[in-house]
Amino acid sequence: MRTATLFVCITAIVHETAAFTHPSLLRHSLLHKAASFNAHSEESSSDPSAFHGISSHELRHMKEAKVRKSESHQTSKSFVSGDDLQSLRREVLSLNQERQKLLTANRDPHRVAELEQAIWQAQQVDAEYVYYISQLRAEKAEEEGDLKRAQQHRKQAKRARSELPQFNLDGLWVGRYGNHGFEMINITYAGDTMIAYKVTDNDNVPSGEVSFTVDLSPNPKTIHGETPLLEPIELNHDAAEQWGLKYLPRFTGRGQVARKGFRNAQWVEGQLILVNKYFSFAWLPIGHQVFFGRPSAELTLKMLRESRSKRFADESSRAFLTRCWEETAYIEDDMDVTDGIFKSHDQSFYYDQAGCFE
Ligand SMILES: *[C@@H]1O[C@H](CO)[C@@H](O)[C@H](O)[C@H]1NC(C)=O
């Protein structure tokens, strides 16, 4: 069995605790962008054709979503996302370091004020920051008995949360659990905790049990421009080209493992990694990682049926599932992002194919 380049790359970095290095290249352009996000309403990066690796279905969906948003005057234009967000946070981090240095040395109060203004401006376009701070403000307003203001902050928090991809993964996903074959999970949220329930059975963890949970509560250290606890994974140049993004955000979680028959069930350290519109979850101590993709309605029905009449024993359904699986870019175990179908010029062709996941 060959192993996917991206998979290897992610697995290697999952364990890495290397010191953070910040790229200062984006220094002014991003803050400028932050400022224009505040002032402007035209968002060039929302042009769907600017993305790579997106299916025609998703493109349609994005266009529809865009129309809906402009109709309702609901601007997702108030927040930056993806790689821009990661760069913005690095920028905030470096500005804050400079600020700390000046404060410690008791120097240049004018520059300190400038830095604080820049940090503030950048934070306003970080949905996670706005989510975090609006909740705090709502609580404070409630304590002070100002329910109207509290409600405004809650509304703002809700809007910011709805823009965060990690909070928009609800529903059914399919992933390959090693030699257990394909399994389906159902993602729900309890507060800021993401919970993945098993929908299909295997010998170890049966359906209805929790496969993994992820803590998505905003991290105050990231928020305040201190060193983030969990650095996003940085893809190498080739992989970044293929996937259309350089940074893969990740979050701390816990995965459930058990012996056959759900005996000795226990929780181990885990990690959720967002990959564009998809994600993977890693059970760290056992080095087990699963990529998840959205199943088609047809596949969903089939898997639900099969989970009821016990696992897919017969070869024809196995073949069907394999075929479906090959149509998600992320899960193929011989996936090689530097070769074959994952070359960018092939990718649009690849994603334009009608398939099980459309
Ligand atoms: C998935 O979870 C949602 C929310 O709890 C629930 O309404 C739905 O029935 C679940 N779907 C399956 C197939 O378990």
The ligand as a Gaussian input file, in Angstrom:
#p B3LYP/6-31G(d) Opt

LIG

0 1
 C      -27.198000      13.223000      12.959000
 O      -27.336000      14.108000      14.055000
 C      -28.467000      14.958000      13.977000
 C      -28.408000      15.936000      15.125000
 O      -28.262000      15.283000      16.362000
 C      -29.729000      14.106000      13.978000
 O      -30.858000      14.934000      13.869000
 C      -29.670000      13.122000      12.824000
 O      -30.772000      12.252000      12.870000
 C      -28.389000      12.303000      12.864000
 N      -28.322000      11.458000      11.664000
 C      -27.991000      10.161000      11.699000
 C      -28.038000       9.440000      10.388000
 O      -27.666000       9.585000      12.719000

